[in-house]
Amino acid sequence: QGEQRGRQEGRQEALKEMAIKMMLNGIEPQSIVDVTGLTKDEIAQLSH
C-alpha cells in the first residue's frame, strides 16, 4: 500500500514538472490540463 502511494506521488510530481516546462514554453493552461490531467488550480499554484 505504501509502495503504491509512493508511485502515485512520483507520477504526480512528474506531471507537475511537465506542466512547468509546458508553461515555460508558452503552452496555454487549458492544453496543459488536457495533457497532464492536472486541474487549473494545480497549474496556477505551480506558476507561483
N, CA, C and O atoms as a GROMACS GRO file, in nm:
protein
  192
    1GLN      N    1   0.083  -0.119   0.000
    1GLN     CA    2   0.000   0.000   0.000
    1GLN      C    3   0.088   0.125   0.000
    1GLN      O    4   0.062   0.218  -0.076
    2GLY      N    5   0.190   0.129   0.084
    2GLY     CA    6   0.280   0.243   0.088
    2GLY      C    7   0.358   0.259  -0.041
    2GLY      O    8   0.383   0.371  -0.086
    3GLU      N    9   0.397   0.145  -0.100
    3GLU     CA   10   0.471   0.149  -0.226
    3GLU      C   11   0.384   0.206  -0.338
    3GLU      O   12   0.432   0.286  -0.419
    4GLN      N   13   0.258   0.167  -0.343
    4GLN     CA   14   0.166   0.217  -0.445
    4GLN      C   15   0.146   0.368  -0.428
    4GLN      O   16   0.144   0.441  -0.527
    5ARG      N   17   0.133   0.412  -0.305
    5ARG     CA   18   0.115   0.556  -0.279
    5ARG      C   19   0.240   0.633  -0.324
    5ARG      O   20   0.229   0.741  -0.382
    6GLY      N   21   0.356   0.577  -0.298
    6GLY     CA   22   0.481   0.640  -0.339
    6GLY      C   23   0.490   0.654  -0.490
    6GLY      O   24   0.535   0.756  -0.541
    7ARG      N   25   0.447   0.550  -0.561
    7ARG     CA   26   0.448   0.556  -0.708
    7ARG      C   27   0.352   0.663  -0.758
    7ARG      O   28   0.385   0.737  -0.851
    8GLN      N   29   0.234   0.670  -0.697
    8GLN     CA   30   0.135   0.770  -0.739
    8GLN      C   31   0.188   0.911  -0.714
    8GLN      O   32   0.171   0.999  -0.798
    9GLU      N   33   0.252   0.931  -0.600
    9GLU     CA   34   0.309   1.063  -0.570
    9GLU      C   35   0.421   1.096  -0.669
    9GLU      O   36   0.435   1.211  -0.710
   10GLY      N   37   0.498   0.997  -0.707
   10GLY     CA   38   0.604   1.016  -0.806
   10GLY      C   39   0.547   1.056  -0.941
   10GLY      O   40   0.602   1.144  -1.008
   11ARG      N   41   0.439   0.992  -0.980
   11ARG     CA   42   0.373   1.028  -1.108
   11ARG      C   43   0.321   1.170  -1.102
   11ARG      O   44   0.334   1.246  -1.199
   12GLN      N   45   0.263   1.207  -0.989
   12GLN     CA   46   0.208   1.342  -0.972
   12GLN      C   47   0.319   1.445  -0.984
   12GLN      O   48   0.302   1.549  -1.048
   13GLU      N   49   0.434   1.417  -0.923
   13GLU     CA   50   0.548   1.510  -0.931
   13GLU      C   51   0.596   1.522  -1.075
   13GLU      O   52   0.628   1.632  -1.121
   14ALA      N   53   0.602   1.410  -1.147
   14ALA     CA   54   0.645   1.413  -1.287
   14ALA      C   55   0.549   1.496  -1.371
   14ALA      O   56   0.593   1.572  -1.458
   15LEU      N   57   0.420   1.483  -1.346
   15LEU     CA   58   0.321   1.562  -1.420
   15LEU      C   59   0.337   1.710  -1.390
   15LEU      O   60   0.324   1.794  -1.480
   16LYS      N   61   0.365   1.743  -1.265
   16LYS     CA   62   0.384   1.884  -1.229
   16LYS      C   63   0.509   1.941  -1.295
   16LYS      O   64   0.508   2.055  -1.342
   17GLU      N   65   0.615   1.863  -1.300
   17GLU     CA   66   0.737   1.908  -1.368
   17GLU      C   67   0.710   1.930  -1.517
   17GLU      O   68   0.757   2.028  -1.575
   18MET      N   69   0.634   1.839  -1.578
   18MET     CA   70   0.599   1.853  -1.718
   18MET      C   71   0.516   1.980  -1.739
   18MET      O   72   0.538   2.053  -1.835
   19ALA      N   73   0.422   2.005  -1.649
   19ALA     CA   74   0.336   2.123  -1.661
   19ALA      C   75   0.420   2.251  -1.652
   19ALA      O   76   0.394   2.346  -1.726
   20ILE      N   77   0.518   2.254  -1.563
   20ILE     CA   78   0.604   2.371  -1.551
   20ILE      C   79   0.680   2.394  -1.681
   20ILE      O   80   0.689   2.507  -1.728
   21LYS      N   81   0.735   2.289  -1.739
   21LYS     CA   82   0.808   2.301  -1.865
   21LYS      C   83   0.716   2.350  -1.976
   21LYS      O   84   0.756   2.431  -2.060
   22MET      N   85   0.593   2.300  -1.977
   22MET     CA   86   0.497   2.343  -2.079
   22MET      C   87   0.466   2.491  -2.063
   22MET      O   88   0.459   2.564  -2.161
   23MET      N   89   0.446   2.536  -1.938
   23MET     CA   90   0.419   2.678  -1.913
   23MET      C   91   0.536   2.764  -1.961
   23MET      O   92   0.515   2.868  -2.024
   24LEU      N   93   0.658   2.721  -1.932
   24LEU     CA   94   0.776   2.796  -1.972
   24LEU      C   95   0.789   2.805  -2.124
   24LEU      O   96   0.853   2.896  -2.176
   25ASN      N   97   0.729   2.710  -2.193
   25ASN     CA   98   0.732   2.710  -2.339
   25ASN      C   99   0.610   2.777  -2.400
   25ASN      O  100   0.589   2.769  -2.521
   26GLY      N  101   0.530   2.842  -2.317
   26GLY     CA  102   0.418   2.921  -2.367
   26GLY      C  103   0.293   2.843  -2.401
   26GLY      O  104   0.206   2.894  -2.473
   27ILE      N  105   0.281   2.721  -2.351
   27ILE     CA  106   0.162   2.640  -2.378
   27ILE      C  107   0.045   2.695  -2.295
   27ILE      O  108   0.062   2.730  -2.178
   28GLU      N  109  -0.070   2.702  -2.355
   28GLU     CA  110  -0.191   2.752  -2.288
   28GLU      C  111  -0.229   2.661  -2.171
   28GLU      O  112  -0.216   2.539  -2.181
   29PRO      N  113  -0.276   2.721  -2.060
   29PRO     CA  114  -0.314   2.640  -1.943
   29PRO      C  115  -0.415   2.529  -1.975
   29PRO      O  116  -0.404   2.419  -1.921
   30GLN      N  117  -0.512   2.556  -2.060
   30GLN     CA  118  -0.612   2.452  -2.092
   30GLN      C  119  -0.547   2.333  -2.161
   30GLN      O  120  -0.586   2.219  -2.137
   31SER      N  121  -0.448   2.359  -2.245
   31SER     CA  122  -0.377   2.249  -2.310
   31SER      C  123  -0.300   2.168  -2.207
   31SER      O  124  -0.291   2.045  -2.218
   32ILE      N  125  -0.243   2.235  -2.108
   32ILE     CA  126  -0.170   2.165  -2.002
   32ILE      C  127  -0.266   2.077  -1.923
   32ILE      O  128  -0.233   1.964  -1.888
   33VAL      N  129  -0.386   2.129  -1.894
   33VAL     CA  130  -0.489   2.050  -1.826
   33VAL      C  131  -0.521   1.925  -1.908
   33VAL      O  132  -0.527   1.815  -1.854
   34ASP      N  133  -0.542   1.943  -2.038
   34ASP     CA  134  -0.578   1.832  -2.126
   34ASP      C  135  -0.470   1.724  -2.130
   34ASP      O  136  -0.500   1.605  -2.130
   35VAL      N  137  -0.344   1.767  -2.135
   35VAL     CA  138  -0.234   1.672  -2.149
   35VAL      C  139  -0.200   1.603  -2.017
   35VAL      O  140  -0.179   1.482  -2.013
   36THR      N  141  -0.195   1.680  -1.908
   36THR     CA  142  -0.148   1.625  -1.781
   36THR      C  143  -0.257   1.569  -1.692
   36THR      O  144  -0.231   1.481  -1.609
   37GLY      N  145  -0.380   1.620  -1.708
   37GLY     CA  146  -0.487   1.579  -1.618
   37GLY      C  147  -0.488   1.656  -1.487
   37GLY      O  148  -0.573   1.633  -1.402
   38LEU      N  149  -0.392   1.749  -1.472
   38LEU     CA  150  -0.392   1.835  -1.353
   38LEU      C  151  -0.508   1.933  -1.366
   38LEU      O  152  -0.557   1.960  -1.475
   39THR      N  153  -0.550   1.988  -1.252
   39THR     CA  154  -0.657   2.087  -1.256
   39THR      C  155  -0.598   2.225  -1.284
   39THR      O  156  -0.478   2.247  -1.270
   40LYS      N  157  -0.685   2.319  -1.324
   40LYS     CA  158  -0.639   2.456  -1.346
   40LYS      C  159  -0.582   2.515  -1.218
   40LYS      O  160  -0.484   2.590  -1.222
   41ASP      N  161  -0.641   2.482  -1.104
   41ASP     CA  162  -0.591   2.531  -0.976
   41ASP      C  163  -0.450   2.479  -0.947
   41ASP      O  164  -0.363   2.553  -0.902
   42GLU      N  165  -0.428   2.350  -0.974
   42GLU     CA  166  -0.296   2.292  -0.953
   42GLU      C  167  -0.192   2.361  -1.042
   42GLU      O  168  -0.081   2.389  -0.998
   43ILE      N  169  -0.230   2.388  -1.165
   43ILE     CA  170  -0.139   2.454  -1.259
   43ILE      C  171  -0.111   2.597  -1.215
   43ILE      O  172   0.002   2.644  -1.223
   44ALA      N  173  -0.215   2.665  -1.168
   44ALA     CA  174  -0.197   2.803  -1.120
   44ALA      C  175  -0.101   2.807  -1.002
   44ALA      O  176  -0.020   2.899  -0.991
   45GLN      N  177  -0.108   2.709  -0.914
   45GLN     CA  178  -0.018   2.704  -0.798
   45GLN      C  179   0.126   2.684  -0.842
   45GLN      O  180   0.218   2.733  -0.776
   46LEU      N  181   0.147   2.614  -0.951
   46LEU     CA  182   0.283   2.588  -0.999
   46LEU      C  183   0.349   2.714  -1.052
   46LEU      O  184   0.472   2.725  -1.051
   47SER      N  185   0.269   2.808  -1.098
   47SER     CA  186   0.326   2.928  -1.160
   47SER      C  187   0.369   3.031  -1.056
   47SER      O  188   0.423   3.135  -1.093
   48HIS      N  189   0.348   3.004  -0.929
   48HIS     CA  190   0.388   3.099  -0.823
   48HIS      C  191   0.516   3.059  -0.758
   48HIS      O  192   0.564   3.127  -0.668
   0.00000   0.00000   0.00000
